[in-house]
Amino acid sequence: MPAEKSKIGRRSFLGTAATAALAAPFIAAGTGRAAPSGKKTRIAIVGTGTRGINLWGRTLMENYSDVLDYVGLCDINPKRLTFARKYMGVDCPTFTDFDTMVRQTKPDRVIVTTKDCFHAKYITRAMELGCDVITEKPMATDEKMCQDILDTERRTGRNITVTFNYRYSPEMVKIKEILNSGEIGQVTSVDFNYYLDIDHGASYFRRWHAYKQFGGSLLVHKATHHFDLMNWWLDAEPADVYAYGELRKYGWNSPFRGKNCRSCLHKNKCEFYWDITRNEYLMNLYVKAEDADSYIRDSCVFRKDINIWDTMAVQVKYHNKVQMSYSLNAFMPYEGYRVGFNGTKGRLDARVYHAQPWKPGALADFRVTLNFKDTRTFNISAGGGGHWGADTVMQDMIFRSAPDPLGQSAGSRAGAFSILIGIAARRSIEQQRPFKVEELVKM
């Protein structure tokens, strides 16, 4: 980390010196301990929702069964477990109690893909039981959970890998390479605007993500990706945060509502009506398991008790004086983002396309403009595989120890900084005041 790290205050993150923290293998590596030569890594998973049984289930069995074995699946819903086991194509035992699973199956690594609010519970418990951890983002949803994770990691000496797959997408890598090259000089400020469309954006308001107590709001659940990217791109640590948030489209912003789309009396006139019964996979994974845990996958986006925001703006100042203006809007007609880096020698602009009908097959348009010189433009196409090619690259680093020249592998340090921006932003909105990141966690 840059020498300016000491400027964020007397309580520095993850140790008294950046070099010491980066040297600590259980914090910096983000890839865990390699299994002895010829021995497969024993894997168990807790949380068998869509992300768990696909990216960290079926995909692993298809691509990495030569280096790992699934030894256990855990979920509070036994019906979902039954479907998950068959869908993933594994023959390991299933459990509804986490401690029992770990003690009986003795995994080397536990993958955590539960509701966000339970990540910290299973991360810390897995480490206490002697396992390394691979966790989906966000690592935790509030400052206390974050503190518990960091303290437990130090105490147990175990390893945490946080799966920020966004870091591995081709356009993210290109941005990092341009910034590292020094072409636009030293970055002074950043404009970052992210757009969730009326399909993807609305999906968060149908699910448990619509409640701060479960997902920490989209500033934590979704934006942790974006804040992590910025921390990684800038190689900087956040210091000060101020934010605004409003619920302008979903929640109470409708004259009609129902329990869920299936039973709604307004389905013929609601622009957000979504028929889950047309998706056999979701019916098997969620609808047929509803009576076991009461989780409704197609809840109404206009429920009055929704307590997250769909319109957010955040200001962040980093320890090296870089300023970032960030916004997240969750009901746009298209999806993707614009990011612009202002440097002492010029500016880098990137427009990234995730769901735009006018740009089929494209991923990103770039423009680099240098002071007193011409501008150059180029574009990048999407890679193959999940998340535009990012998932395979990430999993190769985790399970095959692939080279990592750009420092894409992420551990608890990165996991903490990404969520602490979102948590500080949430607290800022709730308390209507700026927050210092160091107010939240004692390192």
C-alpha positions in Angstrom: 0.0 0.0 0.0 1.2 3.6 -0.5 3.1 5.3 2.2 0.2 7.8 2.8 -1.7 5.0 4.6 -0.8 6.4 7.9 -2.8 9.5 7.2 -6.2 7.9 7.8 -5.6 8.0 11.6 -3.9 6.4 14.5 -6.0 3.1 14.1 -4.7 1.6 10.9 -6.5 -1.4 9.4 -5.4 -5.0 9.8 -2.2 -4.3 11.7 0.1 -1.5 12.7 1.9 -1.5 9.4 0.7 -2.1 5.8 3.7 -4.2 5.0 3.1 -6.5 8.0 -0.5 -6.9 7.0 0.3 -7.7 3.4 2.9 -10.2 4.5 0.6 -12.1 6.8 -0.3 -15.2 4.8 -3.7 -15.7 6.3 -4.7 -12.2 5.2 -2.9 -11.4 2.0 -3.1 -14.6 0.0 -6.8 -14.9 -0.4 -6.3 -18.3 -1.9 -6.0 -20.5 1.2 -3.6 -23.4 1.8 -2.9 -25.7 -1.0 -3.7 -29.4 -0.4 -0.8 -31.8 -0.2 0.3 -33.0 -3.7 -2.1 -35.6 -5.0 -4.7 -35.0 -2.4 -8.0 -33.3 -3.2 -9.2 -30.4 -1.2 -12.3 -31.2 0.9 -15.0 -28.7 0.3 -18.3 -28.1 2.2 -20.9 -25.4 1.5 -23.4 -23.6 3.7 -26.3 -22.0 1.9 -27.7 -23.7 -1.1 -29.4 -20.9 -3.0 -28.8 -20.0 -6.6 -25.3 -18.7 -6.2 -24.2 -21.5 -4.0 -25.4 -24.4 -6.1 -24.4 -22.9 -9.4 -21.1 -20.9 -9.3 -19.9 -22.7 -6.2 -21.6 -26.0 -6.8 -22.3 -27.3 -10.2 -19.6 -25.2 -11.8 -16.9 -26.5 -9.4 -17.9 -30.1 -10.0 -17.7 -29.6 -13.8 -14.4 -27.8 -13.8 -12.4 -28.7 -10.7 -13.5 -32.2 -9.6 -9.9 -33.3 -10.2 -8.6 -31.1 -7.3 -11.6 -31.0 -4.9 -14.2 -33.1 -3.4 -17.6 -32.0 -1.9 -18.0 -33.6 1.5 -21.0 -31.8 2.8 -24.0 -29.5 2.0 -25.7 -27.4 4.7 -28.9 -25.4 4.6 -31.8 -24.6 7.0 -34.2 -25.9 4.4 -34.1 -29.7 3.9 -36.2 -29.6 0.7 -33.8 -27.1 -0.9 -30.9 -29.4 0.2 -32.4 -32.3 -1.6 -32.8 -30.4 -4.8 -29.3 -28.9 -4.5 -27.6 -32.2 -4.0 -29.2 -33.6 -7.2 -28.7 -30.5 -9.2 -25.0 -30.2 -8.3 -24.4 -33.9 -9.1 -22.7 -34.7 -5.8 -23.2 -37.7 -3.5 -22.1 -36.1 -0.2 -24.3 -36.0 2.9 -26.6 -33.1 3.7 -27.0 -31.3 7.0 -29.3 -28.7 8.6 -26.8 -28.1 11.4 -23.5 -26.4 10.5 -21.4 -27.6 13.4 -22.5 -31.2 12.9 -21.5 -31.0 9.2 -18.1 -29.6 9.9 -17.3 -32.0 12.7 -18.5 -35.1 10.8 -17.1 -34.3 7.3 -13.9 -32.4 8.3 -13.6 -30.1 5.3 -10.5 -28.2 4.5 -12.4 -25.2 3.2 -16.0 -24.0 3.8 -17.8 -22.0 1.2 -20.3 -19.5 2.6 -23.2 -18.6 0.4 -26.1 -17.9 2.8 -28.1 -14.8 3.3 -25.6 -11.9 3.8 -26.6 -11.3 7.4 -25.4 -14.8 8.3 -22.0 -14.7 6.5 -20.1 -13.6 9.6 -21.7 -16.3 11.7 -20.5 -19.1 9.5 -17.2 -17.5 8.6 -16.2 -17.2 12.2 -17.5 -20.6 13.2 -15.8 -22.3 10.4 -12.5 -20.8 11.4 -13.0 -21.7 15.0 -13.6 -25.3 13.9 -10.3 -25.3 12.0 -11.4 -24.6 8.4 -10.3 -22.0 5.9 -13.2 -20.0 4.3 -14.3 -18.9 0.9 -17.1 -16.4 1.2 -19.4 -14.6 -1.2 -19.5 -10.9 -0.9 -20.4 -9.0 1.2 -18.1 -10.5 3.9 -20.5 -9.0 6.5 -23.4 -6.5 6.8 -22.5 -4.4 9.8 -19.4 -3.2 11.6 -19.7 -5.6 14.5 -19.8 -8.6 12.2 -16.8 -7.2 10.4 -14.9 -6.8 13.7 -15.8 -10.4 14.7 -14.4 -11.8 11.5 -11.1 -9.9 11.6 -10.6 -10.8 15.3 -11.4 -14.5 14.7 -9.1 -14.7 11.7 -6.2 -13.3 13.7 -6.9 -15.6 16.7 -7.3 -18.8 14.7 -4.7 -18.2 12.0 -7.1 -19.4 9.3 -7.6 -17.9 5.9 -10.5 -16.1 4.3 -11.0 -15.7 0.5 -13.6 -13.1 -0.5 -14.9 -13.8 -4.0 -15.0 -10.5 -5.8 -15.5 -11.9 -9.2 -15.9 -8.4 -10.7 -12.2 -7.9 -10.4 -11.6 -10.5 -13.0 -13.8 -9.3 -15.8 -11.9 -8.1 -18.9 -12.9 -4.5 -18.7 -12.0 -4.3 -15.0 -8.6 -5.7 -15.8 -8.1 -3.2 -18.7 -9.0 -0.2 -16.4 -6.5 -1.5 -13.8 -3.7 -1.9 -16.4 -4.3 1.7 -17.7 -4.2 3.2 -14.3 -1.1 1.2 -13.3 0.7 2.4 -16.5 0.6 6.0 -15.3 -0.8 7.1 -18.7 -3.3 9.6 -17.2 -0.9 10.5 -14.3 -1.9 10.5 -10.7 -5.7 10.0 -10.2 -7.3 12.9 -8.4 -11.0 12.1 -8.6 -13.4 9.6 -10.0 -17.0 9.7 -11.3 -18.8 6.3 -11.0 -22.4 5.8 -11.9 -24.0 2.3 -11.8 -27.4 1.5 -13.3 -29.5 -1.5 -12.4 -32.3 -2.1 -14.9 -36.0 -2.8 -14.3 -35.3 -6.5 -14.5 -32.2 -7.1 -12.4 -32.9 -4.1 -10.2 -36.4 -5.2 -9.4 -35.2 -8.7 -8.5 -33.6 -7.3 -5.3 -36.9 -6.0 -4.2 -38.6 -9.3 -4.7 -36.2 -11.1 -2.4 -34.7 -10.9 1.1 -32.4 -8.3 -0.2 -35.2 -5.7 0.2 -34.5 -5.6 3.9 -31.6 -3.9 5.6 -31.5 -6.4 8.3 -30.8 -9.2 5.8 -28.6 -7.6 3.1 -27.4 -4.4 4.7 -29.1 -2.5 1.8 -27.9 -2.4 -1.8 -25.0 -0.1 -0.5 -23.6 -3.2 1.1 -25.0 -6.2 -0.9 -24.6 -4.8 -4.4 -22.3 -1.8 -4.1 -19.6 -3.8 -2.2 -18.6 -5.0 -5.6 -18.2 -1.4 -6.9 -16.4 -0.1 -3.8 -14.0 -3.1 -3.9 -13.3 -2.3 -7.5 -12.5 1.3 -6.7 -10.3 0.4 -3.7 -8.4 -2.1 -6.0 -8.2 0.2 -9.0 -6.9 3.1 -6.9 -4.8 0.9 -4.5 -6.2 3.2 -1.8 -8.1 3.0 1.5 -11.3 4.9 2.1 -11.3 7.5 4.9 -14.4 9.6 4.8 -18.0 8.8 3.6 -21.1 10.9 3.1 -24.3 9.6 1.5 -27.9 10.2 0.5 -30.6 7.5 -0.1 -34.2 7.5 -1.1 -36.9 4.9 -2.0 -38.5 6.4 -5.1 -39.9 3.6 -7.2 -40.4 0.4 -5.2 -41.9 -0.2 -1.7 -44.8 2.1 -0.9 -44.5 3.9 -4.3 -47.5 2.2 -5.9 -51.3 2.4 -5.4 -51.6 -1.4 -5.4 -49.6 -4.4 -4.0 -50.0 -8.0 -3.1 -48.2 -10.8 -1.2 -46.4 -12.1 -4.3 -46.8 -12.2 -8.1 -48.4 -15.6 -8.3 -51.4 -14.7 -6.1 -51.6 -11.0 -7.0 -55.0 -9.5 -8.1 -53.2 -6.8 -10.0 -51.0 -9.0 -12.2 -52.7 -7.8 -15.4 -51.9 -4.1 -14.8 -48.6 -4.3 -12.9 -45.5 -3.4 -15.0 -43.4 -5.5 -12.6 -45.5 -8.7 -12.8 -43.1 -11.7 -12.9 -44.3 -15.3 -13.5 -42.0 -17.6 -11.5 -44.1 -20.6 -12.5 -42.5 -20.4 -16.0 -39.1 -21.2 -14.6 -38.8 -24.9 -13.6 -35.5 -24.4 -11.9 -36.8 -21.7 -9.6 -39.9 -23.6 -8.9 -37.9 -26.6 -7.7 -35.4 -24.6 -5.7 -37.7 -22.1 -4.0 -41.4 -22.5 -4.5 -41.6 -26.2 -3.7 -39.5 -25.5 -0.6 -41.5 -22.6 0.7 -43.4 -24.6 3.4 -40.0 -25.5 5.0 -38.8 -22.0 5.7 -41.5 -19.5 4.4 -39.1 -17.8 2.0 -41.1 -16.3 -0.9 -38.9 -15.8 -4.0 -41.5 -13.8 -6.0 -42.6 -11.3 -3.4 -44.2 -8.0 -4.4 -41.8 -5.2 -5.2 -44.3 -2.8 -3.7 -44.4 -4.3 -0.2 -44.8 -1.4 2.4 -42.2 -2.9 4.7 -39.3 -2.7 2.2 -36.7 -0.6 4.0 -33.8 -0.3 1.6 -33.2 2.5 -1.0 -33.4 2.4 -4.8 -31.7 5.7 -5.4 -28.3 6.4 -3.7 -25.5 8.8 -4.0 -22.2 8.5 -2.1 -19.1 10.7 -1.7 -15.9 9.0 -0.6 -12.5 10.5 0.2 -9.5 8.2 0.2 -6.4 8.3 2.4 -4.4 9.6 -0.6 -6.9 12.5 -1.2 -8.6 10.9 -4.2 -12.3 11.9 -4.2 -15.0 9.6 -5.6 -18.6 10.5 -6.5 -20.7 7.3 -6.7 -24.4 6.7 -7.6 -26.6 3.6 -7.7 -30.0 3.6 -9.3 -32.1 0.4 -9.3 -34.9 1.0 -11.9 -33.2 2.1 -15.1 -34.2 1.1 -18.7 -30.7 -0.4 -19.2 -27.9 -1.9 -17.1 -24.2 -1.2 -16.8 -22.1 1.7 -15.6 -20.0 4.7 -16.5 -16.7 5.4 -14.8 -14.3 8.3 -15.3 -10.9 8.8 -13.8 -9.5 12.3 -13.7 -5.7 12.3 -13.6 -2.9 14.9 -13.6 -2.1 14.0 -17.2 -5.6 13.3 -18.6 -8.8 11.3 -18.2 -9.9 7.7 -18.7 -13.6 7.1 -19.5 -15.2 3.7 -19.7 -18.8 2.8 -20.6 -19.6 -0.8 -19.7 -22.7 -2.5 -21.1 -24.4 -5.3 -19.2 -28.0 -5.2 -20.7 -28.5 -2.8 -23.5 -30.3 -3.9 -26.7 -28.4 -1.4 -28.8 -25.0 -2.8 -28.0 -25.4 -6.6 -28.5 -22.2 -8.6 -27.9 -20.3 -5.6 -26.6 -18.9 -5.2 -23.1 -17.1 -1.9 -22.9 -16.1 1.3 -24.8 -13.0 3.1 -23.6 -11.7 6.6 -24.2 -8.3 7.9 -23.1 -7.7 11.6 -23.4 -4.4 13.2 -22.5 -3.9 16.9 -21.8 -2.8 18.8 -24.9 -2.9 15.6 -26.9 -5.4 13.6 -29.0 -7.9 11.1 -27.7 -7.9 7.4 -28.4 -10.8 5.0 -28.3 -11.2 1.2 -28.3 -13.6 -1.4 -27.1 -13.6 -4.8 -25.4 -15.9 -7.8 -26.1 -17.3 -10.0 -23.4 -15.3 -13.1 -22.5 -16.9 -16.6 -22.4 -18.3 -18.1 -19.3 -20.0 -16.7 -16.2 -19.8 -12.9 -15.5 -18.2 -12.2 -18.9 -15.4 -14.6 -18.4 -14.5 -13.5 -14.8 -15.7 -16.6 -12.9 -13.3 -19.0 -14.5 -10.3 -16.8 -14.0 -11.2 -16.2 -10.4 -11.8 -19.9 -9.6 -8.5 -20.9 -11.4 -6.7 -18.6 -9.0 -8.5 -20.1 -6.0 -8.3 -23.8 -6.9 -5.4 -24.1 -9.3 -3.1 -21.4 -7.9 -3.0 -19.5 -11.3 -0.7 -16.5 -11.5 -2.0 -13.2 -10.0 0.1 -10.4 -11.3 -2.5 -7.7 -10.7 -3.3 -8.7 -7.1 -6.9 -9.7 -7.9 -7.2 -12.4 -5.2 -9.0 -10.8 -2.2 -8.8 -11.7 1.5 -10.4 -10.2 4.6 -8.6 -6.9 4.2 -10.3 -6.2 0.9 -13.5 -7.6 2.2 -13.5 -5.2 5.2 -12.7 -2.1 3.2 -15.5 -2.8 0.6 -18.2 -3.3 3.1 -17.1 -0.5 5.4 -17.7 2.1 2.7 -21.3 0.7 2.3 -21.9 0.5 6.0 -20.6 4.0 6.5 -22.8 5.2 3.7 -25.8 3.5 5.3 -25.0 5.0 8.7 -24.5 8.4 7.0 -28.0 8.3 5.5 -29.6 7.1 8.7 -27.9 9.7 10.9 -27.5 12.5 8.3 -23.9 13.1 9.0 -20.5 12.2 7.4 -18.7 9.1 8.7 -15.1 8.3 9.1 -14.4 4.6 8.2 -12.1 4.3 11.3 -15.2 5.0 13.5 -16.6 1.7 12.6 -14.0 -1.0 13.3 -11.0 -1.2 15.7 -8.1 -2.8 14.0 
